[in-house]
Amino acid sequence: MIFKERQKRAMDTMNHRNREYLNRMNGQRGEDGEPSLPTDPKDENPLAKENLEKGDLSAMVISALLTFLPIMLILAAIMFLAVKLLS
């Protein structure tokens, strides 16, 4: 396989991170021998106010509008045509 080494490195990294995460959740000691510190819940939530940059919220709103507005317009047009044809 062409990417066998790359895949093996990726799997090793993923397994290592998974092991660290499970140890942290179980309260076991880390690789350096010190107890793992409990994580702050705001660090886990990417939408927490402390984790957002200046324009992130407006970018998310614009993205949601660009995604759902055309769908809503199409559904509104279909409903409008259905009402016109049925009446």
MOMO-V783092 format. One record per residue. N is the residue number from 1. RES is the residue in one small letter. SS is DSSP state (alpha for helix, beta for strand, coil for the rest). PHI is phi in whole degrees, -180 to 180 (* if undefined). NEAR is the number of other C-alpha atoms within 8 Angstrom. Layout:
n={N;N}
res={RES;RES}
ss={SS;SS}
phi={PHI;PHI}
near={NEAR;NEAR}
This chain:
n={1;2;3;4;5;6;7;8;9;10;11;12;13;14;15;16;17;18;19;20;21;22;23;24;25;26;27;28;29;30;31;32;33;34;35;36;37;38;39;40;41;42;43;44;45;46;47;48;49;50;51;52;53;54;55;56;57;58;59;60;61;62;63;64;65;66;67;68;69;70;71;72;73;74;75;76;77;78;79;80;81;82;83;84;85;86;87}
res={m;i;f;k;e;r;q;k;r;a;m;d;t;m;n;h;r;n;r;e;y;l;n;r;m;n;g;q;r;g;e;d;g;e;p;s;l;p;t;d;p;k;d;e;n;p;l;a;k;e;n;l;e;k;g;d;l;s;a;m;v;i;s;a;l;l;t;f;l;p;i;m;l;i;l;a;a;i;m;f;l;a;v;k;l;l;s}
ss={coil;coil;coil;alpha;alpha;alpha;alpha;alpha;alpha;alpha;alpha;alpha;alpha;alpha;alpha;alpha;alpha;alpha;alpha;alpha;alpha;alpha;alpha;alpha;alpha;alpha;coil;coil;beta;coil;coil;coil;coil;coil;beta;coil;coil;coil;coil;coil;alpha;alpha;alpha;alpha;coil;coil;coil;coil;alpha;alpha;alpha;coil;coil;coil;coil;alpha;alpha;alpha;alpha;alpha;alpha;alpha;alpha;alpha;alpha;alpha;alpha;alpha;alpha;alpha;alpha;alpha;alpha;alpha;alpha;alpha;alpha;alpha;alpha;alpha;alpha;alpha;alpha;alpha;alpha;alpha;coil}
phi={*;-67;-102;-62;-66;-64;-64;-64;-63;-64;-66;-63;-63;-63;-64;-64;-65;-64;-62;-62;-64;-64;-64;-65;-70;-86;77;-81;-78;-77;-66;-82;91;-90;-65;-70;-79;-66;-79;-81;-58;-69;-72;-78;-96;-70;-95;-64;-59;-71;-95;-89;-88;-58;-100;-66;-65;-65;-65;-68;-66;-63;-63;-65;-64;-66;-82;-95;-63;-61;-64;-64;-65;-65;-64;-64;-65;-64;-66;-62;-65;-64;-65;-65;-74;-83;-99}
near={3;3;6;7;6;7;8;8;8;8;8;8;8;8;8;8;8;8;8;9;8;8;11;13;8;6;9;9;11;11;5;5;6;7;8;9;5;7;6;6;6;9;9;7;8;8;6;9;5;5;10;10;5;5;6;8;8;7;8;8;8;8;8;9;8;8;8;8;9;8;8;8;8;8;8;8;8;8;8;8;8;8;8;7;6;5;4}
